[in-house]
Amino acid sequence: MVYTATWCHDWHALKQFLDSQGIVYSVIDVEADAAASAEVIRHVGKRAIPQLVIDGEWFQPYAPGRGLLLDDLRRRLGIARG
């Protein structure tokens, strides 16, 4: 599950990565769903998107100034480095 918004640049990079790996996911738009926005704040402490929820664990797949955390994403998703 991915919590994000259509305007989020990091989401577009994450989407490209997930799609390229054949990862199936659902998207929750925090702009369209106030409860989803509140859920992100409740779990993360701020409105930081995108957020992945993998097996119930919340994970922010990017770091400011570093972009997508590809090694962390691969490890959490069980993807061998290619």
N, C-alpha and C positions, 0 to 999 in steps of 0.2 A: 504494500500500500504506500502511496506517495501523497503527502500533503504538500500542495504547491499553489501557484497562481499562474495564469497564462502569461503575465508580463515578466515572470522570473527568468532571467538569463541563465542562471544555474540549472533551472529545471530543464531548459531546452538541451543543455549539454548532457544532463543526466538521462533524459529521455533517449537521446541518440545512443548513449552507451548501453542502456538497458535493451533497447530495440536491437542493437547490433549483436547482443549476446543472446537474443531470443528469450529474454526474461519477461514473463507475464506479470503484469501489475495492474492495480486499479489506482485511479487518480481521484483525489478529493481536493476540490478547488476552495481554498480558504476565503477567497473573495466572494464566492457565491454562497458560502455556508458559514454563517457566524458561529455555529456550534463547533464546526471543525477548526475555525480560527482559535476559539477558546480552548479546544482540546490541545492544540499545539502549544499554546501558552502554558497550560496546566502541566504538560509533560516536559517542556523545554525551559520554561521560565521567561520566554520572550517569543515574539512572532518571527522566528527564523525559518525560512523555507529555502529549498525543499527539505522535507523530512521524510525519511523512509521508516517504515515499521516492518521489521523482518522477524517473524515468529514472536511477535509481541514486544520486541525490543526496538526502541527508538534510536535512530542514527541520522546524524546530519552529514550528508555525503560530500560536503565541500568545506573549505576553510578560506576565509577572506585572504586574498593575496596569493593563495595557492591553487584555487580552483577545485575541481573534483578530486577527491581522495581515491584515486583509482586502485591503489594497492589495498586500501581498506575495503573498498567496494568489492573487489574480487574475492578477498578473504571472507567477508561476511556472506557473500552470495555463493561461495564454493566454486569460483571460476578460476581455473588454472591460468597463470600468466602466460600470454601468448606471444 
